[in-house]
């Protein structure tokens, strides 16, 4: 028998990765792209887009682990965890940009 070679995606990785990609693309759209995506296909922009996605993904997973250690994840769906994590990330980014300015 031939086993199916389907790629199995874990939902606890897909939602945080998707939300961090959306946040990073939005930040790129505003900051680097000057309200368009014309320079997204340059190598350096793609490289740093990937770096920022991985950083936000890591921060989001840390927030989810922290929520799990507090016992908050028992009755909260994964999508709601990702939304809460993205709100916390956006708040941290706003606080960072205000403190830098």
N, CA, C and O atoms as a GROMACS GRO file, in nm:
protein
  404
    1UNK      N    1   0.082  -0.118   0.000
    1UNK     CA    2   0.000   0.000   0.000
    1UNK      C    3   0.087   0.125   0.000
    1UNK      O    4   0.188   0.133   0.069
    2UNK      N    5   0.045   0.219  -0.078
    2UNK     CA    6   0.114   0.348  -0.083
    2UNK      C    7   0.042   0.443   0.011
    2UNK      O    8  -0.078   0.465   0.001
    3UNK      N    9   0.119   0.498   0.102
    3UNK     CA   10   0.060   0.594   0.194
    3UNK      C   11   0.052   0.731   0.128
    3UNK      O   12   0.135   0.767   0.044
    4UNK      N   13  -0.048   0.803   0.166
    4UNK     CA   14  -0.066   0.937   0.113
    4UNK      C   15   0.044   1.028   0.168
    4UNK      O   16   0.072   1.029   0.288
    5UNK      N   17   0.104   1.103   0.080
    5UNK     CA   18   0.212   1.194   0.119
    5UNK      C   19   0.160   1.336   0.135
    5UNK      O   20   0.225   1.432   0.094
    6UNK      N   21   0.044   1.348   0.195
    6UNK     CA   22  -0.014   1.481   0.215
    6UNK      C   23   0.062   1.553   0.326
    6UNK      O   24   0.107   1.493   0.423
    7UNK      N   25   0.074   1.680   0.309
    7UNK     CA   26   0.136   1.763   0.410
    7UNK      C   27   0.033   1.792   0.518
    7UNK      O   28  -0.072   1.850   0.490
    8UNK      N   29   0.062   1.752   0.637
    8UNK     CA   30  -0.032   1.776   0.747
    8UNK      C   31   0.008   1.903   0.819
    8UNK      O   32   0.117   1.913   0.875
    9UNK      N   33  -0.081   1.999   0.816
    9UNK     CA   34  -0.056   2.126   0.879
    9UNK      C   35  -0.119   2.128   1.017
    9UNK      O   36  -0.236   2.092   1.034
   10UNK      N   37  -0.042   2.169   1.114
   10UNK     CA   38  -0.094   2.179   1.249
   10UNK      C   39  -0.162   2.314   1.266
   10UNK      O   40  -0.100   2.417   1.237
   11UNK      N   41  -0.286   2.316   1.311
   11UNK     CA   42  -0.355   2.445   1.325
   11UNK      C   43  -0.291   2.536   1.428
   11UNK      O   44  -0.305   2.658   1.419
   12UNK      N   45  -0.221   2.479   1.528
   12UNK     CA   46  -0.157   2.566   1.626
   12UNK      C   47  -0.034   2.636   1.570
   12UNK      O   48   0.021   2.725   1.635
   13UNK      N   49   0.010   2.598   1.450
   13UNK     CA   50   0.118   2.669   1.383
   13UNK      C   51   0.066   2.755   1.268
   13UNK      O   52   0.125   2.859   1.237
   14UNK      N   53  -0.042   2.713   1.204
   14UNK     CA   54  -0.091   2.783   1.085
   14UNK      C   55  -0.152   2.919   1.120
   14UNK      O   56  -0.119   3.019   1.057
   15UNK      N   57  -0.239   2.923   1.222
   15UNK     CA   58  -0.303   3.050   1.256
   15UNK      C   59  -0.202   3.156   1.301
   15UNK      O   60  -0.208   3.268   1.250
   16UNK      N   61  -0.110   3.125   1.393
   16UNK     CA   62  -0.014   3.229   1.431
   16UNK      C   63   0.076   3.272   1.315
   16UNK      O   64   0.109   3.390   1.302
   17UNK      N   65   0.115   3.178   1.230
   17UNK     CA   66   0.198   3.213   1.116
   17UNK      C   67   0.122   3.302   1.017
   17UNK      O   68   0.178   3.399   0.965
   18UNK      N   69  -0.004   3.271   0.992
   18UNK     CA   70  -0.087   3.350   0.903
   18UNK      C   71  -0.107   3.492   0.958
   18UNK      O   72  -0.096   3.589   0.884
   19UNK      N   73  -0.137   3.502   1.086
   19UNK     CA   74  -0.160   3.635   1.144
   19UNK      C   75  -0.031   3.716   1.148
   19UNK      O   76  -0.035   3.836   1.124
   20UNK      N   77   0.082   3.654   1.177
   20UNK     CA   78   0.208   3.729   1.175
   20UNK      C   79   0.244   3.772   1.034
   20UNK      O   80   0.303   3.878   1.015
   21UNK      N   81   0.210   3.691   0.933
   21UNK     CA   82   0.233   3.731   0.794
   21UNK      C   83   0.146   3.850   0.756
   21UNK      O   84   0.192   3.943   0.690
   22UNK      N   85   0.020   3.848   0.797
   22UNK     CA   86  -0.071   3.960   0.767
   22UNK      C   87  -0.022   4.088   0.833
   22UNK      O   88  -0.022   4.193   0.770
   23UNK      N   89   0.018   4.080   0.960
   23UNK     CA   90   0.067   4.199   1.030
   23UNK      C   91   0.193   4.252   0.963
   23UNK      O   92   0.208   4.373   0.946
   24UNK      N   93   0.284   4.162   0.926
   24UNK     CA   94   0.408   4.205   0.862
   24UNK      C   95   0.382   4.267   0.725
   24UNK      O   96   0.444   4.368   0.691
   25UNK      N   97   0.292   4.209   0.647
   25UNK     CA   98   0.260   4.268   0.517
   25UNK      C   99   0.196   4.406   0.533
   25UNK      O  100   0.223   4.496   0.454
   26UNK      N  101   0.114   4.423   0.635
   26UNK     CA  102   0.053   4.554   0.659
   26UNK      C  103   0.159   4.657   0.697
   26UNK      O  104   0.156   4.771   0.651
   27UNK      N  105   0.254   4.617   0.783
   27UNK     CA  106   0.362   4.709   0.820
   27UNK      C  107   0.448   4.741   0.700
   27UNK      O  108   0.489   4.855   0.682
   28UNK      N  109   0.477   4.642   0.616
   28UNK     CA  110   0.554   4.668   0.494
   28UNK      C  111   0.478   4.764   0.402
   28UNK      O  112   0.537   4.854   0.343
   29UNK      N  113   0.349   4.744   0.390
   29UNK     CA  114   0.265   4.828   0.304
   29UNK      C  115   0.273   4.974   0.347
   29UNK      O  116   0.280   5.064   0.263
   30UNK      N  117   0.272   4.999   0.477
   30UNK     CA  118   0.274   5.136   0.527
   30UNK      C  119   0.415   5.192   0.525
   30UNK      O  120   0.436   5.303   0.474
   31UNK      N  121   0.511   5.119   0.578
   31UNK     CA  122   0.644   5.175   0.603
   31UNK      C  123   0.736   5.166   0.482
   31UNK      O  124   0.780   5.269   0.430
   32UNK      N  125   0.764   5.048   0.436
   32UNK     CA  126   0.862   5.030   0.329
   32UNK      C  127   0.805   5.059   0.191
   32UNK      O  128   0.873   5.116   0.106
   33UNK      N  129   0.681   5.021   0.169
   33UNK     CA  130   0.623   5.033   0.036
   33UNK      C  131   0.560   5.166   0.006
   33UNK      O  132   0.518   5.190  -0.107
   34UNK      N  133   0.554   5.254   0.106
   34UNK     CA  134   0.489   5.385   0.088
   34UNK      C  135   0.349   5.368   0.029
   34UNK      O  136   0.313   5.430  -0.071
   35UNK      N  137   0.271   5.283   0.095
   35UNK     CA  138   0.131   5.254   0.062
   35UNK      C  139   0.114   5.182  -0.072
   35UNK      O  140   0.014   5.203  -0.141
   36UNK      N  141   0.210   5.100  -0.110
   36UNK     CA  142   0.194   5.007  -0.222
   36UNK      C  143   0.294   4.893  -0.204
   36UNK      O  144   0.379   4.898  -0.115
   37UNK      N  145   0.284   4.792  -0.287
   37UNK     CA  146   0.370   4.674  -0.276
   37UNK      C  147   0.468   4.664  -0.392
   37UNK      O  148   0.504   4.554  -0.433
   38UNK      N  149   0.512   4.776  -0.448
   38UNK     CA  150   0.597   4.771  -0.566
   38UNK      C  151   0.733   4.708  -0.539
   38UNK      O  152   0.787   4.640  -0.627
   39UNK      N  153   0.791   4.728  -0.423
   39UNK     CA  154   0.925   4.677  -0.397
   39UNK      C  155   0.929   4.546  -0.321
   39UNK      O  156   1.035   4.509  -0.271
   40UNK      N  157   0.819   4.477  -0.310
   40UNK     CA  158   0.813   4.356  -0.228
   40UNK      C  159   0.898   4.243  -0.286
   40UNK      O  160   0.947   4.159  -0.211
   41UNK      N  161   0.918   4.239  -0.416
   41UNK     CA  162   0.990   4.128  -0.478
   41UNK      C  163   1.141   4.145  -0.480
   41UNK      O  164   1.211   4.059  -0.533
   42UNK      N  165   1.193   4.254  -0.425
   42UNK     CA  166   1.338   4.268  -0.414
   42UNK      C  167   1.388   4.171  -0.307
   42UNK      O  168   1.318   4.141  -0.210
   43UNK      N  169   1.511   4.122  -0.325
   43UNK     CA  170   1.563   4.020  -0.236
   43UNK      C  171   1.571   4.067  -0.091
   43UNK      O  172   1.531   3.994   0.000
   44UNK      N  173   1.622   4.188  -0.070
   44UNK     CA  174   1.637   4.235   0.068
   44UNK      C  175   1.502   4.254   0.135
   44UNK      O  176   1.488   4.226   0.254
   45UNK      N  177   1.404   4.302   0.062
   45UNK     CA  178   1.271   4.318   0.120
   45UNK      C  179   1.209   4.183   0.154
   45UNK      O  180   1.146   4.169   0.260
   46UNK      N  181   1.225   4.085   0.067
   46UNK     CA  182   1.173   3.951   0.097
   46UNK      C  183   1.246   3.888   0.215
   46UNK      O  184   1.184   3.820   0.298
   47UNK      N  185   1.376   3.910   0.223
   47UNK     CA  186   1.454   3.856   0.334
   47UNK      C  187   1.406   3.912   0.467
   47UNK      O  188   1.380   3.838   0.561
   48UNK      N  189   1.395   4.045   0.474
   48UNK     CA  190   1.353   4.106   0.600
   48UNK      C  191   1.205   4.083   0.628
   48UNK      O  192   1.164   4.082   0.744
   49UNK      N  193   1.125   4.064   0.525
   49UNK     CA  194   0.987   4.024   0.546
   49UNK      C  195   0.982   3.889   0.618
   49UNK      O  196   0.904   3.870   0.711
   50UNK      N  197   1.066   3.796   0.573
   50UNK     CA  198   1.073   3.666   0.639
   50UNK      C  199   1.126   3.675   0.781
   50UNK      O  200   1.078   3.605   0.870
   51UNK      N  201   1.224   3.760   0.802
   51UNK     CA  202   1.278   3.779   0.937
   51UNK      C  203   1.171   3.833   1.030
   51UNK      O  204   1.154   3.784   1.142
   52UNK      N  205   1.098   3.934   0.985
   52UNK     CA  206   0.993   3.993   1.068
   52UNK      C  207   0.879   3.896   1.093
   52UNK      O  208   0.824   3.893   1.203
   53UNK      N  209   0.844   3.816   0.993
   53UNK     CA  210   0.738   3.716   1.012
   53UNK      C  211   0.782   3.615   1.118
   53UNK      O  212   0.703   3.580   1.206
   54UNK      N  213   0.906   3.570   1.112
   54UNK     CA  214   0.954   3.474   1.211
   54UNK      C  215   0.962   3.535   1.350
   54UNK      O  216   0.933   3.468   1.449
   55UNK      N  217   1.001   3.663   1.359
   55UNK     CA  218   1.004   3.729   1.490
   55UNK      C  219   0.864   3.742   1.548
   55UNK      O  220   0.843   3.710   1.666
   56UNK      N  221   0.769   3.787   1.469
   56UNK     CA  222   0.633   3.801   1.519
   56UNK      C  223   0.571   3.665   1.550
   56UNK      O  224   0.495   3.652   1.646
   57UNK      N  225   0.603   3.564   1.470
   57UNK     CA  226   0.554   3.429   1.495
   57UNK      C  227   0.608   3.378   1.628
   57UNK      O  228   0.534   3.320   1.707
   58UNK      N  229   0.737   3.399   1.652
   58UNK     CA  230   0.797   3.356   1.778
   58UNK      C  231   0.737   3.427   1.897
   58UNK      O  232   0.711   3.365   2.001
   59UNK      N  233   0.716   3.557   1.884
   59UNK     CA  234   0.654   3.632   1.993
   59UNK      C  235   0.511   3.583   2.018
   59UNK      O  236   0.468   3.572   2.132
   60UNK      N  237   0.440   3.555   1.911
   60UNK     CA  238   0.303   3.508   1.925
   60UNK      C  239   0.299   3.370   1.992
   60UNK      O  240   0.212   3.345   2.076
   61UNK      N  241   0.390   3.283   1.957
   61UNK     CA  242   0.395   3.152   2.022
   61UNK      C  243   0.431   3.166   2.169
   61UNK      O  244   0.378   3.091   2.252
   62UNK      N  245   0.520   3.260   2.203
   62UNK     CA  246   0.552   3.282   2.344
   62UNK      C  247   0.432   3.333   2.422
   62UNK      O  248   0.410   3.293   2.536
   63UNK      N  249   0.353   3.421   2.360
   63UNK     CA  250   0.232   3.470   2.424
   63UNK      C  251   0.134   3.355   2.444
   63UNK      O  252   0.070   3.346   2.550
   64UNK      N  253   0.120   3.269   2.345
   64UNK     CA  254   0.030   3.154   2.358
   64UNK      C  255   0.078   3.057   2.466
   64UNK      O  256  -0.004   3.000   2.538
   65UNK      N  257   0.208   3.037   2.476
   65UNK     CA  258   0.261   2.950   2.582
   65UNK      C  259   0.234   3.012   2.718
   65UNK      O  260   0.198   2.942   2.813
   66UNK      N  261   0.251   3.144   2.728
   66UNK     CA  262   0.221   3.212   2.854
   66UNK      C  263   0.074   3.202   2.891
   66UNK      O  264   0.040   3.183   3.007
   67UNK      N  265  -0.013   3.216   2.790
   67UNK     CA  266  -0.156   3.200   2.817
   67UNK      C  267  -0.188   3.057   2.860
   67UNK      O  268  -0.275   3.036   2.944
   68UNK      N  269  -0.119   2.961   2.803
   68UNK     CA  270  -0.140   2.821   2.840
   68UNK      C  271  -0.093   2.793   2.981
   68UNK      O  272  -0.155   2.715   3.053
   69UNK      N  273   0.018   2.856   3.022
   69UNK     CA  274   0.066   2.832   3.158
   69UNK      C  275  -0.025   2.897   3.262
   69UNK      O  276  -0.027   2.855   3.378
   70UNK      N  277  -0.099   2.999   3.223
   70UNK     CA  278  -0.196   3.061   3.313
   70UNK      C  279  -0.329   2.987   3.314
   70UNK      O  280  -0.418   3.019   3.393
   71UNK      N  281  -0.343   2.889   3.227
   71UNK     CA  282  -0.466   2.811   3.221
   71UNK      C  283  -0.576   2.879   3.142
   71UNK      O  284  -0.693   2.843   3.157
   72UNK      N  285  -0.540   2.976   3.060
   72UNK     CA  286  -0.642   3.049   2.984
   72UNK      C  287  -0.678   2.982   2.853
   72UNK      O  288  -0.774   3.024   2.788
   73UNK      N  289  -0.605   2.880   2.812
   73UNK     CA  290  -0.629   2.823   2.679
   73UNK      C  291  -0.723   2.705   2.680
   73UNK      O  292  -0.751   2.648   2.574
   74UNK      N  293  -0.774   2.665   2.794
   74UNK     CA  294  -0.862   2.549   2.798
   74UNK      C  295  -0.993   2.574   2.723
   74UNK      O  296  -1.039   2.489   2.646
   75UNK      N  297  -1.051   2.690   2.746
   75UNK     CA  298  -1.181   2.718   2.688
   75UNK      C  299  -1.174   2.819   2.573
   75UNK      O  300  -1.278   2.865   2.525
   76UNK      N  301  -1.055   2.854   2.529
   76UNK     CA  302  -1.039   2.952   2.423
   76UNK      C  303  -0.995   2.880   2.296
   76UNK      O  304  -0.902   2.800   2.299
   77UNK      N  305  -1.060   2.910   2.186
   77UNK     CA  306  -1.023   2.846   2.059
   77UNK      C  307  -0.889   2.898   2.010
   77UNK      O  308  -0.841   3.002   2.056
   78UNK      N  309  -0.831   2.826   1.918
   78UNK     CA  310  -0.701   2.864   1.863
   78UNK      C  311  -0.709   2.995   1.787
   78UNK      O  312  -0.616   3.076   1.793
   79UNK      N  313  -0.818   3.017   1.716
   79UNK     CA  314  -0.834   3.142   1.642
   79UNK      C  315  -0.842   3.260   1.739
   79UNK      O  316  -0.784   3.365   1.713
   80UNK      N  317  -0.913   3.244   1.848
   80UNK     CA  318  -0.924   3.350   1.946
   80UNK      C  319  -0.789   3.375   2.014
   80UNK      O  320  -0.756   3.489   2.044
   81UNK      N  321  -0.711   3.270   2.037
   81UNK     CA  322  -0.576   3.287   2.091
   81UNK      C  323  -0.490   3.369   1.996
   81UNK      O  324  -0.415   3.456   2.039
   82UNK      N  325  -0.500   3.342   1.866
   82UNK     CA  326  -0.422   3.416   1.768
   82UNK      C  327  -0.466   3.562   1.762
   82UNK      O  328  -0.383   3.652   1.747
   83UNK      N  329  -0.595   3.585   1.773
   83UNK     CA  330  -0.645   3.723   1.771
   83UNK      C  331  -0.595   3.798   1.894
   83UNK      O  332  -0.551   3.912   1.882
   84UNK      N  333  -0.602   3.736   2.011
   84UNK     CA  334  -0.552   3.800   2.132
   84UNK      C  335  -0.402   3.826   2.120
   84UNK      O  336  -0.355   3.933   2.158
   85UNK      N  337  -0.329   3.730   2.068
   85UNK     CA  338  -0.184   3.748   2.050
   85UNK      C  339  -0.154   3.859   1.953
   85UNK      O  340  -0.060   3.936   1.975
   86UNK      N  341  -0.231   3.871   1.846
   86UNK     CA  342  -0.204   3.978   1.750
   86UNK      C  343  -0.238   4.114   1.810
   86UNK      O  344  -0.170   4.212   1.779
   87UNK      N  345  -0.341   4.122   1.893
   87UNK     CA  346  -0.372   4.249   1.960
   87UNK      C  347  -0.259   4.289   2.053
   87UNK      O  348  -0.220   4.406   2.059
   88UNK      N  349  -0.206   4.192   2.126
   88UNK     CA  350  -0.092   4.221   2.214
   88UNK      C  351   0.029   4.264   2.132
   88UNK      O  352   0.099   4.358   2.170
   89UNK      N  353   0.055   4.197   2.019
   89UNK     CA  354   0.167   4.234   1.934
   89UNK      C  355   0.152   4.374   1.878
   89UNK      O  356   0.248   4.450   1.876
   90UNK      N  357   0.033   4.408   1.832
   90UNK     CA  358   0.011   4.542   1.778
   90UNK      C  359   0.029   4.646   1.888
   90UNK      O  360   0.085   4.753   1.864
   91UNK      N  361  -0.019   4.616   2.009
   91UNK     CA  362   0.003   4.707   2.121
   91UNK      C  363   0.150   4.725   2.152
   91UNK      O  364   0.195   4.837   2.179
   92UNK      N  365   0.226   4.616   2.149
   92UNK     CA  366   0.371   4.626   2.172
   92UNK      C  367   0.440   4.707   2.063
   92UNK      O  368   0.530   4.786   2.091
   93UNK      N  369   0.398   4.686   1.937
   93UNK     CA  370   0.458   4.763   1.828
   93UNK      C  371   0.427   4.912   1.840
   93UNK      O  372   0.514   4.995   1.816
   94UNK      N  373   0.305   4.944   1.876
   94UNK     CA  374   0.267   5.085   1.893
   94UNK      C  375   0.348   5.146   2.007
   94UNK      O  376   0.398   5.258   1.995
   95UNK      N  377   0.360   5.073   2.118
   95UNK     CA  378   0.439   5.124   2.231
   95UNK      C  379   0.584   5.142   2.190
   95UNK      O  380   0.648   5.240   2.231
   96UNK      N  381   0.639   5.051   2.111
   96UNK     CA  382   0.777   5.062   2.066
   96UNK      C  383   0.795   5.184   1.977
   96UNK      O  384   0.890   5.260   1.994
   97UNK      N  385   0.703   5.203   1.880
   97UNK     CA  386   0.718   5.316   1.789
   97UNK      C  387   0.697   5.450   1.860
   97UNK      O  388   0.758   5.549   1.822
   98UNK      N  389   0.612   5.453   1.961
   98UNK     CA  390   0.593   5.577   2.036
   98UNK      C  391   0.718   5.608   2.120
   98UNK      O  392   0.759   5.724   2.132
   99UNK      N  393   0.779   5.504   2.177
   99UNK     CA  394   0.897   5.528   2.260
   99UNK      C  395   1.018   5.566   2.176
   99UNK      O  396   1.105   5.639   2.223
  100UNK      N  397   1.025   5.518   2.052
  100UNK     CA  398   1.138   5.549   1.966
  100UNK      C  399   1.127   5.690   1.909
  100UNK      O  400   1.227   5.759   1.891
  101UNK      N  401   1.006   5.733   1.883
  101UNK     CA  402   0.984   5.865   1.821
  101UNK      C  403   1.020   5.979   1.910
  101UNK      O  404   1.007   6.094   1.871
   0.00000   0.00000   0.00000
